[in-house]
Amino acid sequence: MENEIKWEVVEELSDEDGTPNCWAYKIGKANYVYITHNHNDMYDVEHSTSYGESRIVVLKTFKRFSNAKRFAEQWILNNYEI
């Protein structure tokens, strides 16, 4: 991938044993894309916005982390200049 996207582990959301459950990529000043391991043992690709009220929207859910990561990175490249 030409513009490599570097995901940061959100340490505050890791399990007690330190297993990551959430990865984030910052877009602009206050917007993020997250990949979150949810309670159904699936992975949500989420987008946070700071327009008006801050909110997080689930874009799509996947069974595999690799598929969620691929979708998230393509979504970022299609919607933002990085």
N, CA, C and O atoms as a GROMACS GRO file, in nm:
protein
  328
    1MET      N    1   0.085  -0.118   0.000
    1MET     CA    2   0.000   0.000   0.000
    1MET      C    3   0.090   0.124   0.000
    1MET      O    4   0.183   0.133   0.079
    2GLU      N    5   0.061   0.215  -0.087
    2GLU     CA    6   0.145   0.334  -0.102
    2GLU      C    7   0.149   0.418   0.025
    2GLU      O    8   0.257   0.452   0.073
    3ASN      N    9   0.035   0.451   0.079
    3ASN     CA   10   0.026   0.528   0.204
    3ASN      C   11  -0.004   0.432   0.317
    3ASN      O   12  -0.120   0.398   0.342
    4GLU      N   13   0.099   0.387   0.386
    4GLU     CA   14   0.079   0.290   0.492
    4GLU      C   15   0.008   0.354   0.610
    4GLU      O   16   0.044   0.463   0.656
    5ILE      N   17  -0.093   0.287   0.659
    5ILE     CA   18  -0.171   0.334   0.772
    5ILE      C   19  -0.120   0.262   0.896
    5ILE      O   20  -0.120   0.139   0.903
    6LYS      N   21  -0.077   0.339   0.994
    6LYS     CA   22  -0.023   0.283   1.118
    6LYS      C   23  -0.130   0.290   1.227
    6LYS      O   24  -0.170   0.398   1.270
    7TRP      N   25  -0.175   0.174   1.270
    7TRP     CA   26  -0.277   0.164   1.373
    7TRP      C   27  -0.213   0.170   1.510
    7TRP      O   28  -0.108   0.112   1.533
    8GLU      N   29  -0.277   0.241   1.602
    8GLU     CA   30  -0.232   0.251   1.741
    8GLU      C   31  -0.327   0.171   1.829
    8GLU      O   32  -0.449   0.182   1.815
    9VAL      N   33  -0.273   0.091   1.918
    9VAL     CA   34  -0.356   0.017   2.014
    9VAL      C   35  -0.411   0.117   2.116
    9VAL      O   36  -0.336   0.201   2.167
   10VAL      N   37  -0.541   0.108   2.144
   10VAL     CA   38  -0.603   0.191   2.248
   10VAL      C   39  -0.588   0.111   2.378
   10VAL      O   40  -0.671   0.025   2.409
   11GLU      N   41  -0.483   0.141   2.452
   11GLU     CA   42  -0.446   0.064   2.571
   11GLU      C   43  -0.558   0.060   2.676
   11GLU      O   44  -0.576  -0.042   2.743
   12GLU      N   45  -0.632   0.168   2.690
   12GLU     CA   46  -0.738   0.175   2.792
   12GLU      C   47  -0.847   0.071   2.770
   12GLU      O   48  -0.921   0.039   2.863
   13LEU      N   49  -0.859   0.020   2.648
   13LEU     CA   50  -0.964  -0.077   2.616
   13LEU      C   51  -0.913  -0.220   2.605
   13LEU      O   52  -0.987  -0.310   2.564
   14SER      N   53  -0.785  -0.243   2.641
   14SER     CA   54  -0.729  -0.378   2.638
   14SER      C   55  -0.784  -0.460   2.753
   14SER      O   56  -0.830  -0.406   2.853
   15ASP      N   57  -0.780  -0.593   2.737
   15ASP     CA   58  -0.822  -0.684   2.844
   15ASP      C   59  -0.730  -0.668   2.965
   15ASP      O   60  -0.625  -0.604   2.957
   16GLU      N   61  -0.771  -0.727   3.076
   16GLU     CA   62  -0.690  -0.723   3.198
   16GLU      C   63  -0.552  -0.786   3.176
   16GLU      O   64  -0.455  -0.746   3.238
   17ASP      N   65  -0.545  -0.886   3.085
   17ASP     CA   66  -0.417  -0.950   3.057
   17ASP      C   67  -0.336  -0.876   2.950
   17ASP      O   68  -0.229  -0.922   2.910
   18GLY      N   69  -0.387  -0.761   2.903
   18GLY     CA   70  -0.315  -0.679   2.807
   18GLY      C   71  -0.346  -0.707   2.661
   18GLY      O   72  -0.286  -0.646   2.573
   19THR      N   73  -0.440  -0.799   2.634
   19THR     CA   74  -0.477  -0.829   2.496
   19THR      C   75  -0.552  -0.711   2.436
   19THR      O   76  -0.653  -0.668   2.492
   20PRO      N   77  -0.504  -0.658   2.322
   20PRO     CA   78  -0.572  -0.543   2.260
   20PRO      C   79  -0.714  -0.577   2.212
   20PRO      O   80  -0.739  -0.686   2.161
   21ASN      N   81  -0.804  -0.482   2.230
   21ASN     CA   82  -0.942  -0.494   2.183
   21ASN      C   83  -0.982  -0.380   2.090
   21ASN      O   84  -1.089  -0.384   2.030
   22CYS      N   85  -0.896  -0.280   2.078
   22CYS     CA   86  -0.930  -0.164   1.997
   22CYS      C   87  -0.803  -0.103   1.938
   22CYS      O   88  -0.702  -0.086   2.007
   23TRP      N   89  -0.812  -0.071   1.809
   23TRP     CA   90  -0.703  -0.007   1.737
   23TRP      C   91  -0.759   0.121   1.676
   23TRP      O   92  -0.874   0.124   1.633
   24ALA      N   93  -0.678   0.227   1.670
   24ALA     CA   94  -0.726   0.356   1.623
   24ALA      C   95  -0.631   0.416   1.520
   24ALA      O   96  -0.510   0.396   1.525
   25TYR      N   97  -0.690   0.491   1.428
   25TYR     CA   98  -0.613   0.570   1.333
   25TYR      C   99  -0.673   0.711   1.335
   25TYR      O  100  -0.792   0.728   1.310
   26LYS      N  101  -0.591   0.810   1.366
   26LYS     CA  102  -0.638   0.948   1.378
   26LYS      C  103  -0.643   1.014   1.241
   26LYS      O  104  -0.548   1.009   1.164
   27ILE      N  105  -0.757   1.077   1.214
   27ILE     CA  106  -0.777   1.151   1.090
   27ILE      C  107  -0.806   1.296   1.128
   27ILE      O  108  -0.909   1.325   1.189
   28GLY      N  109  -0.718   1.385   1.092
   28GLY     CA  110  -0.741   1.526   1.126
   28GLY      C  111  -0.724   1.551   1.274
   28GLY      O  112  -0.656   1.477   1.344
   29LYS      N  113  -0.788   1.658   1.322
   29LYS     CA  114  -0.770   1.700   1.461
   29LYS      C  115  -0.846   1.615   1.561
   29LYS      O  116  -0.795   1.588   1.670
   30ALA      N  117  -0.967   1.572   1.527
   30ALA     CA  118  -1.049   1.503   1.628
   30ALA      C  119  -1.127   1.383   1.575
   30ALA      O  120  -1.209   1.327   1.648
   31ASN      N  121  -1.104   1.343   1.453
   31ASN     CA  122  -1.175   1.229   1.397
   31ASN      C  123  -1.087   1.106   1.397
   31ASN      O  124  -0.966   1.115   1.376
   32TYR      N  125  -1.148   0.991   1.420
   32TYR     CA  126  -1.075   0.865   1.424
   32TYR      C  127  -1.151   0.758   1.348
   32TYR      O  128  -1.272   0.766   1.329
   33VAL      N  129  -1.077   0.656   1.305
   33VAL     CA  130  -1.134   0.530   1.260
   33VAL      C  131  -1.084   0.426   1.360
   33VAL      O  132  -0.965   0.420   1.389
   34TYR      N  133  -1.175   0.346   1.410
   34TYR     CA  134  -1.142   0.242   1.507
   34TYR      C  135  -1.174   0.104   1.450
   34TYR      O  136  -1.266   0.088   1.370
   35ILE      N  137  -1.097   0.006   1.492
   35ILE     CA  138  -1.134  -0.134   1.475
   35ILE      C  139  -1.147  -0.188   1.617
   35ILE      O  140  -1.050  -0.189   1.693
   36THR      N  141  -1.267  -0.232   1.651
   36THR     CA  142  -1.296  -0.274   1.788
   36THR      C  143  -1.342  -0.419   1.791
   36THR      O  144  -1.432  -0.458   1.717
   37HIS      N  145  -1.278  -0.499   1.878
   37HIS     CA  146  -1.319  -0.638   1.900
   37HIS      C  147  -1.441  -0.632   1.992
   37HIS      O  148  -1.429  -0.596   2.109
   38ASN      N  149  -1.558  -0.666   1.939
   38ASN     CA  150  -1.682  -0.647   2.016
   38ASN      C  151  -1.721  -0.770   2.099
   38ASN      O  152  -1.654  -0.873   2.095
   39HIS      N  153  -1.830  -0.756   2.173
   39HIS     CA  154  -1.875  -0.861   2.265
   39HIS      C  155  -1.925  -0.987   2.192
   39HIS      O  156  -1.943  -1.090   2.256
   40ASN      N  157  -1.949  -0.980   2.061
   40ASN     CA  158  -1.992  -1.096   1.982
   40ASN      C  159  -1.874  -1.167   1.916
   40ASN      O  160  -1.893  -1.250   1.828
   41ASP      N  161  -1.752  -1.134   1.961
   41ASP     CA  162  -1.629  -1.190   1.906
   41ASP      C  163  -1.613  -1.158   1.757
   41ASP      O  164  -1.562  -1.239   1.680
   42MET      N  165  -1.658  -1.038   1.720
   42MET     CA  166  -1.644  -0.988   1.584
   42MET      C  167  -1.572  -0.853   1.591
   42MET      O  168  -1.543  -0.804   1.700
   43TYR      N  169  -1.544  -0.794   1.476
   43TYR     CA  170  -1.469  -0.669   1.470
   43TYR      C  171  -1.551  -0.561   1.401
   43TYR      O  172  -1.591  -0.575   1.285
   44ASP      N  173  -1.576  -0.452   1.474
   44ASP     CA  174  -1.648  -0.337   1.420
   44ASP      C  175  -1.548  -0.237   1.364
   44ASP      O  176  -1.448  -0.206   1.428
   45VAL      N  177  -1.576  -0.185   1.245
   45VAL     CA  178  -1.502  -0.070   1.193
   45VAL      C  179  -1.589   0.050   1.223
   45VAL      O  180  -1.703   0.059   1.178
   46GLU      N  181  -1.534   0.143   1.300
   46GLU     CA  182  -1.610   0.258   1.349
   46GLU      C  183  -1.544   0.388   1.307
   46GLU      O  184  -1.422   0.395   1.289
   47HIS      N  185  -1.626   0.491   1.293
   47HIS     CA  186  -1.575   0.624   1.257
   47HIS      C  187  -1.630   0.722   1.359
   47HIS      O  188  -1.751   0.729   1.382
   48SER      N  189  -1.540   0.799   1.419
   48SER     CA  190  -1.586   0.902   1.512
   48SER      C  191  -1.582   1.037   1.442
   48SER      O  192  -1.496   1.062   1.358
   49THR      N  193  -1.676   1.121   1.476
   49THR     CA  194  -1.681   1.254   1.418
   49THR      C  195  -1.689   1.357   1.530
   49THR      O  196  -1.734   1.327   1.640
   50SER      N  197  -1.646   1.475   1.500
   50SER     CA  198  -1.652   1.583   1.598
   50SER      C  199  -1.742   1.697   1.550
   50SER      O  200  -1.736   1.808   1.602
   51TYR      N  201  -1.823   1.668   1.450
   51TYR     CA  202  -1.913   1.771   1.397
   51TYR      C  203  -2.034   1.782   1.488
   51TYR      O  204  -2.109   1.686   1.504
   52GLY      N  205  -2.052   1.900   1.549
   52GLY     CA  206  -2.161   1.916   1.646
   52GLY      C  207  -2.133   1.827   1.765
   52GLY      O  208  -2.031   1.842   1.832
   53GLU      N  209  -2.223   1.735   1.792
   53GLU     CA  210  -2.202   1.639   1.901
   53GLU      C  211  -2.108   1.529   1.854
   53GLU      O  212  -2.123   1.477   1.743
   54SER      N  213  -2.013   1.493   1.938
   54SER     CA  214  -1.923   1.382   1.904
   54SER      C  215  -2.003   1.253   1.904
   54SER      O  216  -2.089   1.232   1.989
   55ARG      N  217  -1.973   1.167   1.808
   55ARG     CA  218  -2.042   1.038   1.803
   55ARG      C  219  -1.955   0.937   1.731
   55ARG      O  220  -1.863   0.974   1.658
   56ILE      N  221  -1.984   0.811   1.752
   56ILE     CA  222  -1.914   0.702   1.686
   56ILE      C  223  -2.018   0.620   1.609
   56ILE      O  224  -2.120   0.580   1.664
   57VAL      N  225  -1.989   0.597   1.482
   57VAL     CA  226  -2.080   0.523   1.394
   57VAL      C  227  -2.010   0.395   1.350
   57VAL      O  228  -1.894   0.398   1.308
   58VAL      N  229  -2.080   0.282   1.360
   58VAL     CA  230  -2.027   0.156   1.309
   58VAL      C  231  -2.049   0.154   1.158
   58VAL      O  232  -2.162   0.163   1.110
   59LEU      N  233  -1.938   0.143   1.084
   59LEU     CA  234  -1.947   0.138   0.938
   59LEU      C  235  -1.978  -0.002   0.888
   59LEU      O  236  -2.058  -0.020   0.796
   60LYS      N  237  -1.914  -0.102   0.949
   60LYS     CA  238  -1.935  -0.241   0.908
   60LYS      C  239  -1.874  -0.333   1.013
   60LYS      O  240  -1.781  -0.294   1.084
   61THR      N  241  -1.924  -0.455   1.022
   61THR     CA  242  -1.877  -0.555   1.118
   61THR      C  243  -1.824  -0.677   1.041
   61THR      O  244  -1.881  -0.718   0.941
   62PHE      N  245  -1.715  -0.733   1.091
   62PHE     CA  246  -1.649  -0.846   1.025
   62PHE      C  247  -1.619  -0.957   1.125
   62PHE      O  248  -1.605  -0.932   1.244
   63LYS      N  249  -1.609  -1.080   1.075
   63LYS     CA  250  -1.571  -1.194   1.157
   63LYS      C  251  -1.421  -1.197   1.182
   63LYS      O  252  -1.376  -1.246   1.286
   64ARG      N  253  -1.342  -1.146   1.087
   64ARG     CA  254  -1.196  -1.152   1.097
   64ARG      C  255  -1.135  -1.013   1.105
   64ARG      O  256  -1.180  -0.920   1.038
   65PHE      N  257  -1.032  -1.002   1.188
   65PHE     CA  258  -0.960  -0.875   1.202
   65PHE      C  259  -0.901  -0.831   1.068
   65PHE      O  260  -0.907  -0.713   1.032
   66SER      N  261  -0.843  -0.926   0.993
   66SER     CA  262  -0.778  -0.890   0.866
   66SER      C  263  -0.877  -0.828   0.768
   66SER      O  264  -0.841  -0.734   0.696
   67ASN      N  265  -1.000  -0.878   0.764
   67ASN     CA  266  -1.101  -0.820   0.676
   67ASN      C  267  -1.145  -0.682   0.723
   67ASN      O  268  -1.167  -0.592   0.642
   68ALA      N  269  -1.157  -0.666   0.854
   68ALA     CA  270  -1.193  -0.535   0.910
   68ALA      C  271  -1.084  -0.433   0.880
   68ALA      O  272  -1.113  -0.319   0.843
   69LYS      N  273  -0.960  -0.473   0.895
   69LYS     CA  274  -0.846  -0.383   0.869
   69LYS      C  275  -0.842  -0.344   0.722
   69LYS      O  276  -0.824  -0.226   0.690
   70ARG      N  277  -0.860  -0.439   0.633
   70ARG     CA  278  -0.858  -0.410   0.489
   70ARG      C  279  -0.970  -0.313   0.453
   70ARG      O  280  -0.946  -0.217   0.379
   71PHE      N  281  -1.091  -0.336   0.504
   71PHE     CA  282  -1.204  -0.246   0.477
   71PHE      C  283  -1.176  -0.107   0.533
   71PHE      O  284  -1.198  -0.007   0.464
   72ALA      N  285  -1.128  -0.100   0.657
   72ALA     CA  286  -1.104   0.029   0.722
   72ALA      C  287  -1.000   0.110   0.645
   72ALA      O  288  -1.018   0.230   0.624
   73GLU      N  289  -0.893   0.045   0.603
   73GLU     CA  290  -0.788   0.116   0.531
   73GLU      C  291  -0.837   0.166   0.395
   73GLU      O  292  -0.803   0.276   0.354
   74GLN      N  293  -0.916   0.084   0.327
   74GLN     CA  294  -0.972   0.128   0.199
   74GLN      C  295  -1.069   0.243   0.220
   74GLN      O  296  -1.072   0.337   0.141
   75TRP      N  297  -1.148   0.236   0.326
   75TRP     CA  298  -1.244   0.343   0.357
   75TRP      C  299  -1.170   0.474   0.386
   75TRP      O  300  -1.211   0.580   0.340
   76ILE      N  301  -1.063   0.466   0.462
   76ILE     CA  302  -0.983   0.586   0.492
   76ILE      C  303  -0.927   0.645   0.363
   76ILE      O  304  -0.939   0.765   0.340
   77LEU      N  305  -0.867   0.562   0.279
   77LEU     CA  306  -0.806   0.611   0.155
   77LEU      C  307  -0.910   0.670   0.059
   77LEU      O  308  -0.880   0.763  -0.015
   78ASN      N  309  -1.031   0.615   0.061
   78ASN     CA  310  -1.138   0.666  -0.027
   78ASN      C  311  -1.200   0.796   0.025
   78ASN      O  312  -1.256   0.873  -0.054
   79ASN      N  313  -1.190   0.821   0.156
   79ASN     CA  314  -1.262   0.935   0.215
   79ASN      C  315  -1.172   1.046   0.267
   79ASN      O  316  -1.222   1.155   0.296
   80TYR      N  317  -1.043   1.021   0.280
   80TYR     CA  318  -0.952   1.122   0.338
   80TYR      C  319  -0.821   1.122   0.261
   80TYR      O  320  -0.780   1.020   0.205
   81GLU      N  321  -0.757   1.237   0.260
   81GLU     CA  322  -0.622   1.246   0.206
   81GLU      C  323  -0.525   1.223   0.320
   81GLU      O  324  -0.527   1.295   0.420
   82ILE      N  325  -0.439   1.123   0.306
   82ILE     CA  326  -0.342   1.096   0.412
   82ILE      C  327  -0.201   1.109   0.357
   82ILE      O  328  -0.104   1.090   0.430
   0.00000   0.00000   0.00000
